[in-house]
Amino acid sequence: AVVSTQSTGHSATIYQDQLIVFGGKDSKARNQDLYTLDLYKKEWSSFNDAGARPAPTSFHCAVQYKQFMLTYGGRLNDNSHSDQLNVLDCESGGWYSPVEAGVGTLPCARGQTTLSCLSDNTILLFGGSDKFDPLQQCCQVFDTLVYQLDCSPLVGVVIPPVLEQSVEKEGGLAVGAVEGIQP
């Protein structure tokens, strides 16, 4: 059986009977590892994905939406923060970047934020931090804005197993500040 590396700052979601763990940082560097834990057999294995995984990232966030695991933000190897939204289709194993397909822009780069399912098609992105200062070993900006992602366009979309392929679909992920929610 495969055993995942010890790490911190990784994300974990549950899809069917699998715990899916992505990224994080071990004692040497950030990683882009992708493992599953079968919750019934209690066995670890490498996730059989295809295409280009997101960059090695820690302190990102993830949420499971239907068969899709969405990851956002996090800290990269150079200690900068990412503004990438990535989608893993847990059924086909393909990675997809909705922003690269031209569906709009996302909030500024950040780490230590949260993604939460609000309803069948709505995901909220809340908070986070940015501007890591390596001398003080802390972030200098803390964001309290809430953003809403409409994920309904993902329903029925077959995500190709290679990130560089285009995806033909109507609409896209709509991203914007949530009206009526103040920091």
The 8 nearest C-alpha neighbors of each residue, nearest first, counted from 0:
[[1, 43, 44, 2, 42, 45, 3, 41],
 [0, 2, 44, 43, 3, 45, 42, 34],
 [3, 1, 43, 0, 4, 44, 42, 34],
 [2, 4, 34, 5, 1, 43, 44, 32],
 [5, 3, 6, 2, 25, 32, 24, 23],
 [6, 4, 25, 3, 7, 24, 26, 23],
 [7, 5, 25, 24, 23, 4, 9, 8],
 [6, 8, 24, 23, 9, 25, 5, 57],
 [7, 9, 58, 23, 57, 24, 10, 6],
 [23, 10, 8, 22, 7, 57, 21, 58],
 [11, 9, 21, 20, 61, 60, 22, 8],
 [10, 12, 20, 19, 21, 18, 9, 61],
 [13, 11, 19, 18, 63, 62, 14, 20],
 [14, 12, 18, 17, 19, 15, 63, 11],
 [13, 15, 17, 16, 18, 12, 66, 63],
 [14, 16, 17, 13, 18, 66, 38, 37],
 [17, 15, 38, 14, 37, 18, 39, 13],
 [18, 16, 37, 14, 36, 13, 15, 38],
 [17, 19, 13, 36, 35, 12, 20, 14],
 [20, 18, 35, 12, 11, 34, 13, 17],
 [21, 19, 11, 34, 10, 33, 35, 18],
 [22, 20, 33, 10, 32, 9, 31, 11],
 [23, 21, 31, 9, 30, 32, 56, 57],
 [9, 22, 24, 57, 8, 7, 6, 29],
 [23, 25, 29, 6, 7, 28, 57, 30],
 [24, 26, 6, 27, 28, 5, 29, 7],
 [25, 27, 28, 24, 6, 5, 29, 7],
 [28, 26, 25, 29, 24, 30, 6, 76],
 [29, 27, 24, 25, 26, 30, 76, 55],
 [30, 28, 24, 55, 23, 56, 76, 57],
 [31, 29, 55, 22, 32, 23, 24, 56],
 [30, 32, 22, 55, 54, 56, 21, 33],
 [33, 31, 22, 30, 21, 34, 20, 23],
 [32, 34, 21, 46, 20, 45, 31, 22],
 [35, 33, 45, 46, 20, 44, 19, 3],
 [36, 34, 19, 18, 44, 43, 46, 17],
 [35, 37, 43, 18, 17, 42, 38, 41],
 [38, 36, 17, 41, 42, 40, 39, 16],
 [37, 39, 41, 16, 17, 36, 40, 18],
 [40, 38, 41, 37, 16, 42, 17, 36],
 [39, 41, 42, 37, 38, 36, 43, 16],
 [42, 40, 38, 37, 39, 36, 43, 17],
 [43, 41, 37, 40, 36, 0, 44, 38],
 [42, 44, 36, 1, 35, 2, 0, 37],
 [45, 43, 1, 35, 34, 46, 0, 36],
 [44, 46, 34, 35, 33, 47, 1, 43],
 [45, 47, 34, 33, 48, 35, 44, 19],
 [46, 48, 45, 92, 49, 33, 34, 44],
 [49, 47, 92, 46, 93, 50, 160, 94],
 [50, 48, 160, 93, 92, 161, 51, 47],
 [51, 49, 161, 162, 160, 93, 94, 52],
 [50, 52, 162, 53, 161, 94, 49, 163],
 [51, 53, 50, 54, 94, 31, 49, 162],
 [54, 52, 55, 51, 31, 85, 56, 94],
 [53, 55, 56, 31, 52, 75, 30, 76],
 [56, 54, 30, 31, 29, 22, 75, 53],
 [57, 55, 75, 74, 22, 29, 73, 23],
 [56, 58, 23, 8, 74, 73, 59, 9],
 [59, 57, 8, 73, 111, 110, 74, 9],
 [73, 60, 58, 72, 110, 57, 71, 111],
 [61, 59, 71, 113, 70, 10, 112, 114],
 [62, 60, 70, 69, 10, 114, 71, 68],
 [61, 63, 69, 114, 68, 12, 115, 64],
 [62, 64, 68, 12, 67, 65, 69, 13],
 [65, 63, 67, 66, 68, 62, 116, 69],
 [64, 66, 67, 63, 68, 14, 154, 119],
 [67, 65, 89, 88, 64, 90, 68, 14],
 [68, 66, 88, 64, 87, 65, 63, 89],
 [67, 69, 63, 87, 86, 62, 64, 70],
 [70, 68, 86, 61, 62, 85, 67, 63],
 [71, 69, 61, 85, 60, 84, 86, 68],
 [72, 70, 84, 60, 83, 59, 61, 85],
 [73, 71, 81, 82, 59, 109, 110, 83],
 [59, 74, 72, 110, 58, 57, 81, 80],
 [73, 75, 80, 57, 56, 78, 79, 110],
 [74, 76, 56, 78, 77, 79, 80, 55],
 [77, 75, 78, 29, 55, 74, 28, 56],
 [76, 78, 79, 75, 74, 80, 29, 28],
 [79, 77, 75, 76, 74, 80, 131, 133],
 [80, 78, 77, 75, 74, 81, 131, 130],
 [81, 79, 74, 109, 108, 73, 75, 110],
 [80, 82, 72, 108, 73, 83, 109, 74],
 [81, 83, 108, 72, 107, 109, 84, 71],
 [84, 82, 72, 81, 71, 85, 108, 98],
 [83, 85, 71, 70, 96, 82, 72, 86],
 [86, 84, 96, 70, 69, 95, 83, 71],
 [85, 87, 69, 95, 94, 68, 96, 67],
 [88, 86, 94, 68, 67, 93, 89, 95],
 [87, 89, 67, 92, 93, 90, 91, 66],
 [90, 88, 92, 66, 87, 67, 91, 68],
 [89, 91, 88, 92, 66, 93, 67, 87],
 [90, 92, 93, 88, 89, 160, 158, 159],
 [93, 91, 48, 89, 88, 90, 49, 160],
 [160, 94, 92, 49, 88, 159, 91, 87],
 [95, 93, 87, 162, 86, 160, 50, 161],
 [94, 96, 86, 162, 85, 97, 87, 93],
 [95, 97, 85, 99, 98, 86, 84, 100],
 [98, 96, 100, 99, 102, 95, 101, 84],
 [97, 99, 101, 100, 102, 96, 103, 104],
 [100, 98, 101, 96, 97, 102, 95, 103],
 [99, 101, 97, 98, 102, 165, 96, 166],
 [102, 100, 98, 99, 103, 97, 171, 104],
 [103, 101, 171, 98, 100, 172, 97, 104],
 [104, 102, 101, 98, 105, 173, 174, 172],
 [103, 105, 98, 106, 174, 102, 101, 173],
 [104, 106, 174, 107, 103, 82, 175, 98],
 [107, 105, 108, 104, 82, 146, 175, 174],
 [108, 106, 82, 109, 105, 81, 129, 72],
 [107, 109, 82, 81, 80, 72, 106, 129],
 [110, 108, 129, 80, 128, 72, 127, 73],
 [109, 111, 73, 59, 127, 128, 72, 112],
 [112, 110, 127, 58, 59, 128, 73, 113],
 [111, 113, 127, 126, 110, 125, 60, 59],
 [112, 114, 125, 60, 124, 115, 126, 111],
 [115, 113, 124, 123, 62, 61, 60, 122],
 [116, 114, 123, 122, 117, 62, 113, 124],
 [117, 115, 122, 118, 121, 123, 114, 64],
 [116, 118, 121, 122, 115, 123, 119, 120],
 [119, 117, 121, 120, 116, 122, 115, 123],
 [118, 120, 121, 117, 116, 151, 64, 150],
 [121, 119, 151, 150, 118, 149, 122, 117],
 [122, 120, 149, 118, 117, 148, 150, 116],
 [121, 123, 116, 148, 115, 117, 147, 114],
 [124, 122, 147, 115, 114, 146, 148, 125],
 [123, 125, 114, 146, 113, 145, 147, 122],
 [126, 124, 145, 113, 112, 144, 123, 146],
 [127, 125, 143, 142, 112, 144, 145, 113],
 [126, 128, 112, 111, 142, 110, 109, 141],
 [127, 129, 141, 109, 110, 140, 142, 138],
 [128, 130, 109, 140, 138, 131, 139, 80],
 [129, 131, 139, 138, 140, 132, 128, 79],
 [130, 132, 138, 137, 129, 139, 133, 78],
 [131, 133, 134, 135, 137, 136, 138, 130],
 [134, 132, 136, 135, 131, 137, 78, 138],
 [135, 133, 132, 136, 137, 131, 138, 139],
 [134, 136, 137, 132, 133, 138, 131, 139],
 [137, 135, 133, 134, 132, 131, 138, 139],
 [138, 136, 135, 132, 131, 139, 133, 134],
 [137, 139, 131, 130, 129, 132, 140, 128],
 [138, 140, 130, 131, 129, 137, 141, 132],
 [141, 139, 129, 128, 138, 130, 142, 131],
 [142, 140, 128, 127, 129, 143, 139, 126],
 [141, 143, 126, 127, 144, 128, 140, 129],
 [144, 142, 126, 182, 145, 141, 125, 127],
 [145, 143, 182, 142, 126, 125, 146, 181],
 [144, 146, 125, 124, 176, 177, 143, 126],
 [147, 145, 176, 124, 175, 177, 123, 125],
 [146, 148, 123, 177, 175, 174, 122, 176],
 [149, 147, 174, 122, 173, 121, 150, 123],
 [150, 148, 121, 173, 172, 151, 120, 147],
 [149, 151, 120, 152, 172, 153, 121, 148],
 [150, 152, 120, 153, 154, 149, 121, 172],
 [153, 151, 154, 171, 150, 170, 172, 169],
 [154, 152, 156, 151, 150, 155, 171, 172],
 [155, 153, 152, 156, 151, 150, 65, 157],
 [154, 156, 153, 157, 152, 151, 168, 158],
 [157, 155, 153, 154, 158, 168, 152, 166],
 [158, 156, 159, 155, 166, 91, 88, 153],
 [157, 159, 93, 156, 88, 160, 95, 166],
 [158, 160, 93, 161, 157, 164, 162, 94],
 [93, 159, 161, 49, 50, 92, 94, 158],
 [162, 160, 50, 159, 163, 164, 93, 49],
 [163, 161, 95, 94, 50, 164, 51, 160],
 [162, 164, 161, 165, 50, 51, 95, 99],
 [165, 163, 162, 161, 166, 159, 160, 95],
 [166, 164, 163, 100, 167, 162, 159, 99],
 [165, 167, 168, 164, 158, 100, 159, 157],
 [168, 166, 165, 169, 156, 100, 157, 158],
 [169, 167, 166, 170, 156, 152, 171, 153],
 [168, 170, 171, 152, 167, 156, 153, 166],
 [171, 169, 152, 168, 172, 102, 173, 151],
 [172, 170, 102, 152, 173, 169, 97, 153],
 [171, 173, 149, 150, 102, 148, 174, 152],
 [172, 174, 149, 148, 171, 175, 103, 102],
 [175, 173, 148, 147, 172, 105, 146, 149],
 [176, 174, 146, 147, 177, 173, 148, 105],
 [175, 177, 146, 145, 147, 178, 174, 144],
 [178, 176, 146, 147, 180, 145, 175, 179],
 [177, 179, 180, 176, 181, 175, 145, 146],
 [178, 180, 181, 177, 176, 182, 145, 144],
 [181, 179, 178, 177, 182, 145, 144, 176],
 [180, 182, 179, 144, 145, 178, 143, 177],
 [181, 143, 144, 180, 145, 142, 126, 125]]
